[in-house]
Amino acid sequence: MLIKILAKANGLQRIRTSHILLYHATFSKIPVNLSKELHNVSPKVLYKQLKWITKYFDVLSIDDYLQVSDKRGKAAITFDDGYKSFFSEGFPILKTLKIPCTVFICGCTIEGKVFWRDKIRFLINNNLVSEFLKFNNRSSNFDILLNETNFYRYTKSPLINSLELDRKLDAFIEEKQISLATLQYCVEKKEELIDDPLVTYGNHTYDHYVLSSLSDEEQEHQIRKNLLLLQSTERKISKVFSIPFGGEDEFNQTTCVLLKKYGYIGFLYSRNCINILKRKEKKANSYLPSFDRYMPAESFASYQKQLLKLALKGFQPR
């Protein structure tokens, strides 16, 4: 009963807020190799959350959301990384509810690579972090920053070049003779990208590296290569960009210049915030409109409690 009351009260947020939901995986049963450190909302919970959103908010595609002038009571649904579970278990729910969504793809998995964050999760879930750190023998500056306790969080640090770290992961996996085929949980072929009017596909960079950890040339390669791959799919492509990891420190001025160069109309953070009407955002890093997203909690009750906290946080004076 309490959750029903809270859900109804949260619906009043439509008067002053707009919501962009950020999902990742939608496994009904999470693979063992991903059981820790994966944001996963089961299909059953996904249905309840989206049913609630459609009851109180007008759900638009992310491109329409960015371009509508009055965003009060508007919402958009996004999925990052291109997990196969979206296509097999998540999309049927959106299809049933007739909800548009955007899937932000990392093209590397379509061209045979394993998503590097899943390599990180594999090491954590198989107690291999200590071996990996010893394997690298603290031979580089960024290894000094890493330990078993902070491993997942610090591997996302802008102080660590993601490209170099990914290469070290591959070297370790090869040394251990681990089959990469067993770690492919994201979409592997262009043909797997559902062709449906409800789905658009967006750029999440080619490898999902921390953009601010890369050189200007490496950043452009990540953005441009993924854009070209998306264009080759003959699917509907979004003009909105999803920043990998989605915080203020994960991109820089170079990123904004490149996004404008390649025709993007805006970009998305992932700072676990709702968008408050007439809230003034800092524009120091941005030449483009930008909006916040939040990752829904993994149960419906927790999601409703989360929305209350986000609203209270959002309306606090700055």
C-alpha positions in Angstrom: 0.0 0.0 0.0 2.8 2.4 0.9 4.5 1.9 -2.4 1.2 2.5 -4.3 0.9 5.8 -2.5 4.5 6.7 -3.2 4.1 5.8 -6.9 1.0 8.1 -7.1 2.9 10.9 -5.3 5.9 10.5 -7.6 3.6 10.9 -10.6 3.2 14.5 -9.5 6.8 15.1 -10.6 5.4 15.5 -14.1 4.4 19.1 -13.2 8.0 20.3 -12.8 10.3 17.6 -14.1 11.2 15.4 -17.0 12.9 12.0 -16.8 15.4 10.2 -19.0 15.7 6.6 -17.9 19.0 4.8 -18.5 19.0 1.0 -18.6 21.8 -1.4 -19.5 21.1 -5.1 -19.2 17.7 -6.7 -18.9 18.6 -10.3 -18.1 16.0 -12.5 -16.4 19.0 -14.5 -15.2 22.3 -12.6 -15.0 25.3 -14.6 -16.3 27.7 -15.7 -13.6 30.5 -13.7 -15.1 28.5 -10.5 -14.8 26.8 -11.1 -11.5 28.7 -8.3 -9.7 28.9 -4.7 -10.9 26.3 -5.0 -13.6 23.3 -2.7 -13.8 20.5 -5.1 -14.6 16.8 -4.7 -14.4 14.8 -7.9 -15.0 12.1 -8.0 -17.6 9.4 -8.3 -15.0 10.6 -5.2 -13.2 11.2 -3.3 -16.4 7.6 -3.8 -17.4 6.4 -2.4 -14.0 8.7 0.6 -14.3 7.8 1.4 -17.9 4.1 0.9 -17.2 4.4 3.5 -14.4 6.2 6.0 -16.6 3.7 5.8 -19.4 0.9 6.4 -16.8 2.3 9.7 -15.6 4.6 10.9 -18.4 4.5 11.4 -22.1 7.3 9.2 -23.5 9.1 10.5 -26.5 12.1 9.3 -28.5 15.3 11.0 -27.2 15.6 13.1 -30.3 12.1 14.4 -30.0 12.7 15.0 -26.3 15.7 17.2 -27.0 13.8 19.2 -29.5 10.5 19.7 -27.7 10.3 23.2 -26.1 8.3 22.3 -23.0 9.8 19.3 -21.4 7.5 19.2 -18.3 5.9 15.8 -18.0 8.1 14.3 -20.8 10.3 11.2 -20.6 12.6 9.2 -22.8 13.9 5.7 -22.5 17.5 4.8 -23.3 19.7 1.7 -23.1 23.5 1.8 -23.1 26.1 -0.7 -24.4 23.9 -2.9 -26.6 23.5 -6.0 -24.4 21.9 -8.9 -26.1 19.3 -9.1 -23.3 17.7 -5.9 -24.6 16.9 -7.5 -27.9 15.8 -10.8 -26.6 14.1 -9.8 -23.3 13.8 -6.1 -23.1 12.5 -5.0 -26.4 9.4 -7.2 -26.4 8.2 -5.3 -23.4 8.7 -1.9 -25.1 6.9 -3.3 -28.1 3.9 -4.4 -26.0 3.7 -1.0 -24.3 4.4 0.8 -27.6 7.3 2.8 -26.1 10.0 4.4 -28.2 13.6 3.9 -27.1 17.2 4.6 -28.1 19.9 2.0 -27.8 23.4 3.5 -27.6 25.8 1.1 -29.3 29.5 0.5 -28.9 30.5 -0.8 -32.3 33.6 -2.7 -31.2 31.4 -5.7 -30.2 29.8 -5.8 -33.6 33.2 -6.1 -35.1 34.4 -9.0 -32.9 35.7 -7.4 -29.7 34.5 -8.0 -26.2 33.1 -5.1 -24.3 36.0 -4.1 -22.0 33.8 -3.4 -19.0 32.6 -7.0 -19.2 36.3 -8.1 -19.1 36.6 -6.0 -15.9 33.5 -7.7 -14.5 34.8 -11.1 -15.5 38.0 -10.5 -13.4 36.0 -9.4 -10.4 33.5 -12.2 -10.5 36.2 -14.8 -11.0 38.6 -13.5 -8.3 41.3 -12.6 -10.8 41.9 -9.0 -9.9 44.9 -9.7 -7.8 46.5 -11.9 -10.5 45.8 -9.2 -13.1 47.6 -6.6 -10.9 50.5 -8.9 -10.4 50.6 -9.7 -14.1 51.1 -6.0 -14.9 53.9 -5.9 -12.3 53.0 -2.3 -11.6 54.9 -1.4 -14.7 53.0 1.8 -15.5 51.8 4.8 -13.7 48.1 3.9 -13.7 48.8 0.5 -12.1 49.9 2.4 -9.0 46.3 3.8 -8.7 44.7 0.4 -8.8 44.1 -2.1 -6.0 41.7 -4.9 -5.3 39.3 -2.7 -3.3 39.0 0.2 -5.8 39.5 -1.8 -9.0 36.0 -1.4 -10.6 35.7 2.2 -9.8 39.2 3.3 -10.6 39.4 1.5 -13.9 36.9 4.2 -15.0 39.2 7.0 -13.9 40.2 9.7 -16.4 43.7 9.4 -15.0 44.0 5.9 -16.6 44.1 5.7 -20.4 41.3 3.3 -21.2 42.9 2.2 -24.4 46.1 1.1 -22.7 44.2 -0.6 -19.9 42.1 -2.6 -22.4 45.3 -3.8 -24.1 46.6 -5.0 -20.8 43.3 -6.8 -20.2 43.6 -8.6 -23.5 47.2 -9.6 -22.8 46.2 -11.0 -19.4 43.2 -12.9 -20.9 45.5 -14.4 -23.6 48.1 -15.4 -21.0 45.4 -17.1 -19.0 44.0 -18.8 -22.1 40.5 -17.5 -21.4 38.1 -17.8 -24.3 36.8 -14.4 -25.3 33.8 -16.0 -27.0 32.5 -16.9 -23.5 32.5 -13.2 -22.6 30.4 -11.8 -25.5 27.2 -10.5 -23.9 26.7 -7.6 -26.2 25.3 -7.5 -29.8 27.7 -9.2 -32.2 26.2 -8.5 -35.7 24.6 -5.7 -37.4 21.7 -8.0 -38.3 20.9 -8.4 -34.6 20.0 -4.7 -34.4 16.2 -4.8 -34.5 14.7 -2.8 -37.3 11.5 -1.3 -35.8 10.0 2.2 -35.8 10.1 2.2 -32.0 13.9 1.8 -31.9 16.7 4.3 -32.8 20.4 3.6 -32.4 22.9 6.1 -31.0 26.6 6.7 -30.7 28.2 5.5 -27.4 31.7 5.6 -29.0 33.4 2.6 -30.6 35.0 1.1 -27.5 33.3 2.9 -24.5 36.6 4.3 -23.3 36.8 7.3 -20.9 37.0 10.1 -23.5 38.9 12.5 -21.3 41.6 9.8 -20.7 42.3 9.8 -24.5 44.3 12.0 -26.8 42.3 14.3 -29.1 43.1 12.0 -32.0 42.0 8.9 -30.1 38.7 10.7 -29.1 37.9 11.6 -32.7 38.7 8.0 -33.8 36.2 6.7 -31.2 33.4 9.0 -32.2 33.9 9.0 -36.0 34.4 5.2 -36.3 31.3 4.4 -34.4 29.2 6.9 -36.3 30.3 5.4 -39.6 29.5 1.9 -38.4 26.0 3.0 -37.2 25.4 4.6 -40.6 26.3 1.4 -42.3 23.6 -0.5 -40.4 20.7 1.1 -42.4 18.9 1.6 -39.1 17.4 4.8 -37.8 20.2 6.8 -36.2 19.9 9.3 -33.3 21.5 12.7 -33.4 22.0 12.5 -29.6 25.3 11.3 -28.1 25.7 9.2 -25.0 28.9 10.1 -23.0 30.5 6.8 -21.8 30.3 6.8 -18.0 28.4 10.1 -18.3 30.0 12.3 -15.7 31.6 15.8 -15.9 35.1 14.3 -15.7 34.6 11.7 -18.4 34.7 14.2 -21.3 36.2 17.5 -22.1 36.2 20.5 -24.4 37.6 18.4 -27.2 34.6 16.0 -26.9 32.2 18.9 -27.3 34.0 20.3 -30.4 33.9 16.8 -32.0 30.3 16.2 -31.3 29.4 19.5 -32.9 31.7 18.7 -35.9 29.9 15.4 -36.4 26.4 16.9 -36.3 25.1 16.0 -32.9 22.3 18.1 -31.5 23.0 17.3 -27.8 24.4 14.8 -25.4 23.4 12.8 -22.3 25.0 12.6 -18.9 24.6 9.6 -16.6 24.7 11.4 -13.2 21.6 9.8 -11.7 19.6 13.0 -11.7 16.1 14.0 -13.0 15.8 17.1 -15.1 14.1 20.0 -13.2 12.2 22.6 -15.1 14.1 25.9 -15.5 17.1 24.5 -13.6 20.3 26.3 -14.7 23.1 24.0 -15.7 26.7 24.9 -15.9 27.8 25.2 -19.6 31.5 25.5 -19.1 32.3 22.3 -21.0 29.5 22.3 -23.5 28.7 23.8 -26.8 25.5 21.6 -27.0 22.3 21.0 -25.0 22.8 18.3 -22.4 20.5 16.5 -20.1 20.7 14.1 -17.2 19.7 10.5 -16.9 19.2 8.1 -14.0 19.6 4.4 -13.7 16.4 2.9 -12.3 16.8 0.7 -9.2 16.5 -3.0 -9.7 13.1 -3.5 -8.1 9.9 -1.5 -8.4 9.7 -0.5 -4.8 13.3 0.6 -4.7 12.7 2.6 -7.9 9.8 4.6 -6.3 12.0 5.3 -3.3 14.8 6.4 -5.6 12.5 8.8 -7.5 11.5 10.5 -4.2 15.2 10.9 -3.2 16.1 12.3 -6.7 13.2 14.8 -6.5 14.2 16.0 -3.1 17.8 16.3 -4.2 16.9 18.1 -7.4 14.8 20.7 -5.8 17.3 21.6 -3.1 18.8 25.1 -3.6 22.2 25.2 -5.2 
